[in-house]
């Protein structure tokens, strides 16, 4: 049975602190274990050129690891966004767009800024989960101010990493040491109603079996339950109905 391959199917302690930035309509600090990501949302009354005149909005994301977020200093992106950062911010944007009806927000651009304060594995998955929390706050404010009359959010979205260790066992929410030694690393993005948004899985060593793939998806789904619960708890006062 695939479940016999799983040794850890729960996340590290998840903590979300909302409303930490007084100038952003939505913000939070999210922690997956030692990993900490600061997330803010901005809303602008414009859209990219390819959407002008179509009465539809846009959502995009930016991601950066700040100096001091790792054991050795990371330089700021003064010469342009690195390839890794581009790949991650596109993932964050795709994940959040999947649960937003862009036709409802009008010709506006929502930008999710994700800055990694401490990196100990799972920075992109924490950014997606925290990104939705900050986005919900921003949508709530837009509706409260009468800018939006319809809730554009279709459901919640969150993400988790899973992997296969050197003993062939599946573990969830990898920290840096586990991620750097795992045979396989996978990021799973899911909606709160149980659908998949994106699955990124790569074998660093031996290829993984169909049973291992099934075990990783089972572990990811179970690990996301308390993460969705953490989202629900901090967003309980942000009714969008």
N, C-alpha and C positions, 0 to 999 in steps of 0.2 A: 504494500500500500504506500502511496506517496507520502502520507502523513508520518510514516515511520522514519522518513528521511529528515524530518524537521526537529531541530533541537531548541530553537528559539523563535516563537511566533508572536512576539509582543515588542513594542517599541521601547526605546530608552524613555526616561521621564520627559514628558512634553509639558512645556510651560508657555503660555501666551499672555502677554501683557498688552492691553489695547490702549489706544488714545494717547500714545506717548509723545506725539509731535503735535503741538497746538496749531501749527500753520497748515497741516495737511488734513483734508477731509476724511482721510482714513489712514491709520498707522498702527503698527504693533511691533513688539520685539518677541520673536518666537525662538524657543530653545528645543532642540532634540538632544538630550544629554548635554554635553559641553558645547555643542554647536549652537551659535547664536546668530540670528539674522535680523537686521533692522529693516522694516518694510514701510514704505510710505506710498500714498496714492496721490496723483495730481490729475486734475481735469482741465482740459483746455478747449476753448470754443473754436476748434479747427480740426480738420482731418487731413491725412496725406493726399497729395494731388490725385492719386488714382481713385479716390472716393468722393471728390468734390462734386456737388450737385446731385448726389444719389440719395441724400437724406438718410444716410446710414453712418454709424459711428465706427470707431476703431479702438482696440485695446492692444497695448504693447508693453514690453517689460525691459528693464535694464538691470544688469547684475554685475557686481564687482566685489572682489575680496580686498578688504582694507589692509593697509600696513598694520602689522601687529596681530593679524588674524591667524597667522601660523608661526611656527617656531623660528623661521627665518623671515626677514622682512620681505614683503611683496611690494614692488614698485607700483605707484599709481599709473593708470592707463593714460599717460600724457601723449603717447604716440598713436593712440587708437585702441579700440577694443581687441583683446586677444581672441584667437580662434576659439579657445575653450569658453571664454565668457560669452561670445556670440552664440555658440551652440546652446549654452545653458539658458540665456535670456530668451532665445527663440522657443525653447521647451516651456519656459514659464508662460510666455505669451500664448502659445498654442493651448496649453492646459487651461488657462483662465478664459480664453475666448470660447472654449468648448461649452461653457456653462453660462454664457452671456448672449442674450438676444440683441445683437448690435443694431438691429433696425429700430429698437425702442429708444436708444440713447441720443438719437439725432446726430447732427454733424459735430460730434465732440470726440476728442481723443482722451482716453484714460491711460495713464502711464503708471506702471507698477515698478517702483525702484527698490531693488533688493541689495542691501549692502551687508556682506558677511563680516561680523565683528569677531567671531571666533570660529575657526574651521576644525571640526573633528569628525568629518564624514557626514554625508547627507545634507550638504548645504543647499543643493538644488531642490531636494524634496521638501526641506523645511521652508524654502522660499515660496514654493507653490502653495503649501498649506497656509502659511502666513499671508501670502498674497491674497488668498480668498478672504481671509478675515479682514484685512485692510480694505479690500474692495467692497465688502458688504457694508462697512461703516460709511464709505464714500457714497454708495448708492442710497443708503438711508438718509444721509444729509441732502442729497440732490432731491429726493422725494419730499423730505420735510420742508425744503425751501421752495417746493413747487416747480423745480426745474424739470423733473420727471414726474409723470402721472401714472406710469406703469412700471412695475418691477421687472427689470431686464434679466434678473438672475433666475435660472431654471432649476438649479440644484447646487449643492456644495461640491467642492472638489478638493482632494488632498493627495499626498504622495508619500511613498516609503521606498527605501532601498532594501533589497534582499540579496543574499549571496550564498555560494557554496564554499565551505571551508575546505582545508586540505584533507580532512577526514571524510569528505563527501557528504557532509551534513548541511542542511539549510538553516541559515540564521537571518534574522530581520534587523533592520535599522543599523547598518554597519558603522562602527566608528572608524577613525583613520587607520589604526593598526589592522583591523579586520579587513577593511577595504583593500589595503595594500598587499595583503597576503592571500586573499580569496582566489579560488580557481575561477569563479564566475561572479560577476557583479551585475545586478539588474535594478533598474528604477521602474516603479510601477505607479502610474497616475490613475486614480479611480474617482468616480462620482459617488455621492452619498447614496444613490439608488442602485449601486452595484455594477455599474458599467465601466468599461476600460476606456481611458482617453489615450494613453500611450504606454507602451512597454518597451524599455530599452535594456536588452540583455546581451552581454558579450562574454564568451569564454576566454579567459586569460591563459588558461592552461589547457587541459583536456576538454573536448566538446562535452556538453552536458546532454543527458538523456531526456526523452519525453517525460519520464517519471520525475526527474529532477525539475523540469520546467513546470509540471503540474504542482509539485510540492512548493516551488517558489511562489506561484500564483496563489496557492492556498494560504501560505504563510503571510504574503502581502495583504491579502484581503482581511485576514484575522487581525493583523497588526494595525490596520487602518481603523478598526472599530473604536479603540480608545482615542485615536487622533480626531476622528469625526466628533466624538463626544466632547473633546476639549474645545473644538470649534464651536459646538452648540452651546456650551456653557458660557463662553465669553461673548457670544452674540445673542444671548437670550433677550436682551433689552432692545435689540435692533429689529423690530418687527417691520416687515416690508409688505404686509398684506393691506 
